[in-house]
């Protein structure tokens, strides 16, 4: 993860308490080694991993097990102004002057989300697993598993051209889309998907992290989201509340970054242009086909009602617009139930002796039945009832001429739809 300035949204490097881009002050972090306790659990705070509008993320460790963790602390800021400050002990957080109501509402919202996210201990591989949540030091914390990968934006920057191709990116997006659908089905909307919060794992897969964004602060959705990735409904309450369609927008915006190496245009800037009668300035790279561009235009539509309403819809349309991706997602035919053979010829070669034995036995049974009918004294009658059949031979559990099970044949062999 990377530090981002709460005011300008640009990356912050080093330990300086001021943003090098805009000069904004950065929030004071907890002292390294601070221990957070809850019901016998003890989580020790380490170095800062990242910081943004909602608060600060630390690398931590579970003192009971030694497990590495990520710990997110609610410590909000709005623009160049903090809504929280440290008390004289350097640990306790409290609201700045005049921000008590906003701070309390935000903390309760953060805590509500943290309780839900902490239950994600059975999440798919593409979603970070929740561990715990707690209240301490006048604020709230969310404890997550620590992911060993690196932020997606670093992976993109490391590419020779500073961007990824659709052939590299799209297959990795599909499992991530499934994971996001999974959290949506749990009633959770992430609200802060961006290249900084998607981890590129050592195995090449993508994993979504950073569930610390509060749902509302001061009646708005805007204060705690990175510029250029937030949809319009997170910039103003006039459009409506955030929903799964909001995550559709932010994931599509993240994909555009990966394909271009540049942050996409902010939704507010795009709205200003289109509201004035101009064309939408959204830039989509030429590496996308026209069909794929249409998919991304809809996924990043300014107004929520014009977007895909679910991540599953977005995924389906992306696959439909990408023929080579459809081939990658086709299910692999399963093997023949009774062995690895996949055609009639190889199946016969594998089971030749059993098939010949079956034919021989069936012929003998047929001869016996013909003889029985011929010697019955009444050639006009049908075959005798089952109880008059030859002792020890059953002809009722399978079609005439095929016994249900005969000695010497391989159990489970399937011939002509009948399992022996």
C-alpha positions in Angstrom: 0.0 0.0 0.0 1.1 3.6 -0.5 0.5 6.7 1.5 -1.9 9.1 -0.2 -2.5 12.7 0.8 -6.0 13.3 2.1 -6.2 16.6 0.3 -4.7 16.1 -3.2 -4.7 12.3 -3.4 -1.2 12.1 -4.7 1.3 9.6 -3.3 3.4 10.6 -0.3 6.8 9.1 0.2 9.1 8.9 3.2 8.3 9.8 6.8 7.8 13.5 6.3 4.6 14.8 8.1 3.8 17.0 5.0 2.7 16.2 1.5 5.4 17.0 -1.0 2.9 17.9 -3.7 0.4 20.2 -2.0 2.0 20.9 1.4 -0.9 19.4 3.4 -0.2 18.2 6.9 -0.3 14.4 7.3 -2.0 12.7 10.3 0.1 11.7 13.2 0.5 7.9 13.5 0.4 5.7 16.5 3.8 5.0 18.1 5.4 1.8 16.8 4.9 -1.0 19.3 1.5 0.2 20.6 -0.6 -2.8 21.6 -4.4 -3.0 21.0 -6.2 -5.5 23.2 -9.6 -7.2 23.0 -10.9 -10.2 25.0 -7.4 -11.7 25.4 -6.3 -10.8 21.9 -3.3 -8.5 21.5 -2.4 -6.8 18.3 0.9 -4.9 18.1 1.1 -1.9 15.8 4.1 -1.6 13.5 5.1 0.7 10.6 2.6 2.7 8.6 1.6 1.0 5.4 -0.7 3.7 4.1 -2.9 6.7 4.9 -5.8 8.4 3.3 -9.0 10.3 4.0 -10.5 7.7 6.4 -7.4 7.1 8.5 -4.1 5.2 8.8 -3.2 1.6 8.0 -0.4 -0.1 9.9 1.5 -3.4 9.5 0.8 -5.4 12.7 1.3 -8.7 14.4 -0.9 -11.0 16.5 1.2 -11.4 19.7 -0.5 -14.7 20.5 0.4 -16.4 17.1 3.0 -14.3 15.5 0.7 -13.9 12.5 1.3 -10.8 10.3 -1.7 -8.5 10.0 -2.9 -5.2 8.6 -4.5 -2.8 11.1 -6.7 0.1 10.0 -7.3 2.9 12.4 -10.2 5.4 12.0 -8.4 8.8 11.9 -10.3 11.0 9.4 -9.3 14.1 7.5 -11.2 16.4 5.2 -9.0 18.2 2.7 -6.2 19.9 4.5 -8.0 19.6 7.9 -8.1 16.7 10.3 -11.3 15.7 11.9 -9.2 13.9 14.5 -6.1 14.6 16.6 -3.9 12.8 19.2 -4.2 13.6 22.8 -1.2 14.5 24.9 -0.3 10.8 25.4 0.3 10.5 21.6 -2.1 7.5 21.4 -5.6 8.5 22.2 -7.6 9.9 19.3 -10.3 12.6 19.6 -12.2 15.0 17.4 -10.7 18.4 16.5 -12.5 21.5 17.7 -16.0 21.7 16.2 -15.9 18.3 14.6 -17.3 16.2 17.5 -20.6 15.3 15.7 -18.9 14.4 12.4 -16.2 12.4 14.2 -18.7 10.4 16.2 -20.9 9.6 13.3 -17.9 8.6 11.2 -16.5 6.4 14.0 -19.8 4.6 14.4 -20.1 4.1 10.7 -16.6 2.8 10.5 -17.2 0.4 13.4 -20.4 -0.9 11.7 -18.5 -1.7 8.6 -15.6 -3.2 10.5 -17.9 -5.6 12.3 -19.2 -6.8 8.9 -15.8 -7.1 7.3 -14.3 -8.9 10.3 -16.7 -11.7 9.5 -15.2 -12.3 6.0 -12.9 -15.1 7.3 -14.3 -17.5 4.6 -13.8 -15.1 1.7 -12.5 -16.3 -1.7 -8.9 -15.9 -2.6 -9.5 -12.6 -4.4 -10.8 -10.9 -1.2 -8.7 -10.1 1.9 -9.8 -12.1 4.9 -11.2 -10.3 8.0 -9.7 -11.1 11.4 -11.2 -8.8 14.1 -12.4 -5.3 15.0 -12.2 -3.4 18.2 -12.7 0.0 19.9 -9.8 1.5 21.7 -7.9 4.8 22.2 -11.1 6.8 21.4 -11.4 5.4 17.9 -12.1 2.1 16.1 -9.8 -0.4 14.4 -10.3 -3.1 11.7 -7.8 -6.1 11.7 -7.2 -7.9 8.4 -4.9 -10.5 7.1 -1.6 -9.2 5.8 -1.1 -9.7 2.1 2.4 -10.4 0.9 1.9 -9.0 -2.6 2.4 -5.4 -3.8 -0.1 -2.8 -4.8 -1.3 -3.1 -8.4 -0.1 0.4 -9.3 3.4 -0.7 -8.5 3.1 -3.7 -10.8 1.8 -1.4 -13.6 4.6 1.1 -13.1 7.2 -1.7 -13.3 6.1 -2.7 -16.8 8.5 -1.6 -19.5 5.7 0.6 -21.0 4.2 1.5 -17.7 0.9 -0.2 -18.5 -0.7 -3.7 -18.9 -2.2 -5.3 -22.0 -5.9 -6.5 -22.0 -4.5 -10.1 -22.6 -2.6 -9.8 -19.3 -5.2 -7.9 -17.3 -8.6 -9.3 -18.2 -8.0 -12.9 -17.1 -6.9 -11.6 -13.7 -10.0 -9.4 -13.4 -12.5 -12.2 -13.7 -11.8 -13.9 -10.3 -11.7 -10.5 -8.7 -15.1 -9.7 -10.2 -16.4 -13.0 -8.7 -14.9 -12.0 -5.3 -16.6 -8.6 -5.4 -19.9 -10.2 -6.3 -19.4 -12.4 -3.2 -19.0 -9.4 -0.9 -22.0 -7.7 -2.5 -24.0 -10.8 -1.7 -22.9 -10.3 1.9 -24.4 -6.8 1.9 -21.0 -5.0 1.7 -20.0 -2.4 -0.8 -16.3 -1.7 -0.8 -16.5 2.0 -2.0 -12.8 2.5 -2.4 -11.5 0.1 -5.2 -8.4 1.5 -6.8 -5.0 0.3 -7.9 -3.6 1.1 -4.5 -6.2 -1.2 -2.8 -5.8 -4.1 -5.2 -2.8 -6.3 -4.4 -0.8 -8.2 -7.1 0.0 -11.4 -5.3 3.1 -13.5 -5.8 1.1 -16.1 -7.8 0.0 -13.4 -10.2 -3.6 -13.2 -9.0 -5.3 -10.1 -7.7 -6.7 -9.6 -4.2 -8.9 -6.7 -3.0 -8.0 -5.2 0.4 -8.6 -2.0 2.3 -12.2 -2.2 3.6 -11.7 0.7 5.9 -13.7 3.4 4.1 -16.6 4.8 6.2 -20.0 4.8 4.6 -20.9 8.4 5.4 -19.1 11.4 7.0 -21.1 14.6 7.6 -23.8 13.5 5.3 -21.5 13.1 2.3 -19.7 10.2 0.7 -16.8 12.3 -0.7 -14.3 12.9 2.1 -12.7 9.5 2.2 -12.2 8.5 -1.4 -9.2 8.9 -3.8 -9.8 11.5 -6.5 -10.4 10.3 -10.0 -11.7 6.9 -8.9 -14.8 7.8 -6.9 -18.1 7.7 -8.8 -20.4 10.7 -8.7 -22.7 9.2 -6.0 -19.7 9.2 -3.7 -19.1 12.9 -4.5 -22.6 14.1 -3.7 -25.7 12.7 -2.0 -27.9 14.4 -4.7 -27.4 11.4 -7.1 -28.2 8.8 -4.5 -26.5 6.3 -2.2 -23.6 4.0 -3.1 -24.4 0.5 -4.2 -22.8 -2.4 -6.1 -22.9 -0.2 -9.2 -20.4 2.1 -7.4 -17.9 -0.8 -7.2 -18.5 -1.4 -10.9 -17.4 2.1 -11.6 -14.3 2.0 -9.4 -13.1 -1.4 -10.7 -13.5 -0.2 -14.3 -11.6 3.0 -13.4 -8.8 0.8 -11.9 -8.7 -1.3 -15.1 -8.4 1.9 -17.2 -5.4 2.9 -15.1 -3.8 -0.5 -15.7 -4.3 -0.2 -19.5 -3.1 3.4 -19.8 -0.8 4.0 -16.8 -2.7 7.2 -16.1 -5.5 8.0 -13.6 -8.9 8.3 -15.3 -10.8 11.6 -15.5 -12.7 12.4 -12.3 -16.4 11.9 -12.5 -17.0 15.4 -11.3 -14.9 16.8 -14.2 -16.7 14.6 -16.7 -20.1 15.7 -15.4 -19.1 19.4 -15.7 -18.2 18.9 -19.4 -21.3 16.8 -20.3 -23.6 19.1 -18.3 -22.3 21.9 -20.5 -23.2 20.0 -23.6 -19.8 18.7 -24.5 -18.9 15.0 -25.2 -17.8 12.8 -22.3 -14.0 13.3 -22.0 -13.5 9.7 -20.7 -10.3 8.4 -22.4 -10.2 4.7 -23.3 -7.0 3.3 -25.0 -6.8 2.0 -28.5 -5.7 -1.4 -27.2 -9.5 -2.0 -26.5 -11.8 -3.0 -29.3 -14.9 -0.9 -30.0 -17.0 -3.5 -28.2 -14.8 -3.5 -25.2 -14.8 0.3 -25.1 -18.6 0.2 -25.0 -18.5 -2.1 -22.0 -16.2 0.3 -20.2 -18.2 3.3 -21.1 -21.3 1.7 -19.6 -19.3 0.5 -16.5 -18.1 4.1 -16.0 -21.3 5.9 -16.9 -21.5 9.1 -14.9 -25.0 8.4 -13.6 -25.5 5.2 -11.6 -28.7 4.2 -13.4 -26.8 4.1 -16.7 -24.2 1.6 -15.4 -24.2 -2.1 -15.0 -26.1 -2.6 -11.8 -24.1 -5.6 -10.7 -20.5 -6.8 -11.0 -21.8 -10.1 -12.6 -23.4 -8.0 -15.4 -20.1 -6.2 -16.0 -18.2 -9.5 -16.1 -20.7 -11.1 -18.5 -20.5 -8.2 -20.9 -16.7 -8.0 -20.8 -16.5 -11.7 -21.7 -19.0 -11.3 -24.5 -17.0 -8.4 -26.0 -13.7 -10.3 -25.8 -13.7 -13.5 -28.0 -10.3 -14.8 -26.8 -11.5 -14.3 -23.2 -14.6 -16.5 -24.0 -12.3 -19.3 -25.1 -10.4 -19.0 -21.8 -13.6 -19.3 -19.8 -15.1 -22.3 -21.6 -15.5 -25.3 -19.2 -13.2 -28.2 -19.9 -15.1 -31.4 -20.8 -14.9 -34.0 -18.1 -13.5 -37.5 -18.5 -15.6 -40.6 -19.4 -17.0 -41.8 -16.0 -15.4 -45.2 -16.1 -11.9 -44.2 -17.2 -9.8 -41.7 -19.0 -10.9 -42.7 -22.5 -12.6 -39.9 -24.4 -13.9 -41.7 -27.6 -15.6 -44.9 -28.6 -12.5 -46.5 -30.2 -10.3 -46.0 -27.2 -13.1 -47.0 -24.8 -13.4 -50.4 -26.8 -9.7 -51.0 -26.7 -9.6 -50.4 -22.9 -12.6 -52.8 -22.2 -12.3 -55.2 -25.1 -12.2 -58.4 -23.0 -15.1 -57.4 -20.8 -17.3 -56.5 -23.8 -16.6 -59.8 -25.6 -17.4 -61.8 -22.4 -20.7 -59.8 -22.1 -21.6 -60.6 -25.7 -20.9 -64.3 -25.2 -23.0 -64.5 -22.0 -25.8 -62.6 -23.6 -25.9 -65.0 -26.6 -26.0 -68.0 -24.2 -29.0 -66.5 -22.3 -30.8 -65.8 -25.6 -30.3 -69.4 -26.7 -31.6 -70.7 -23.4 -34.7 -68.5 -23.7 -35.4 -69.7 -27.2 -35.1 -73.4 -26.2 -37.4 -72.8 -23.2 -40.0 -71.2 -25.4 -39.7 -74.0 -28.1 -40.2 -76.8 -25.5 -43.0 -75.2 -23.7 -45.7 -76.9 -25.7 -47.3 -73.7 -26.8 -45.4 -71.8 -29.5 -48.0 -69.1 -29.7 -47.4 -67.9 -26.1 -45.0 -65.2 -25.1 -41.9 -66.0 -23.0 -42.7 -67.6 -19.7 -43.1 -65.5 -16.6 -40.0 -64.7 -14.6 -40.5 -67.3 -12.0 -40.4 -70.0 -14.8 -37.0 -68.8 -16.1 -33.8 -70.8 -15.6 -32.8 -71.0 -12.0 -30.0 -68.6 -11.1 -30.5 -66.4 -14.1 -32.1 -63.0 -13.5 -33.6 -61.1 -16.5 -35.6 -58.5 -14.7 -33.0 -55.9 -13.6 -32.0 -55.0 -17.1 -33.4 -55.1 -20.7 -33.9 -58.6 -22.2 -30.6 -60.2 -23.1 -28.5 -58.1 -20.8 -28.0 -59.4 -17.2 -27.8 -56.9 -14.3 -24.6 -58.5 -13.0 -22.7 -61.6 -14.1 -19.8 -63.2 -12.4 -16.3 -62.5 -13.8 -17.2 -59.1 -15.2 -15.7 -55.8 -14.0 -18.2 -54.1 -11.5 -19.3 -50.7 -12.6 -18.8 -51.3 -16.4 -21.3 -49.3 -18.4 -22.6 -50.7 -21.8 -25.5 -49.4 -23.8 -26.7 -47.2 -20.9 -26.9 -50.1 -18.4 -24.4 -50.1 -15.5 -23.2 -53.6 -14.6 
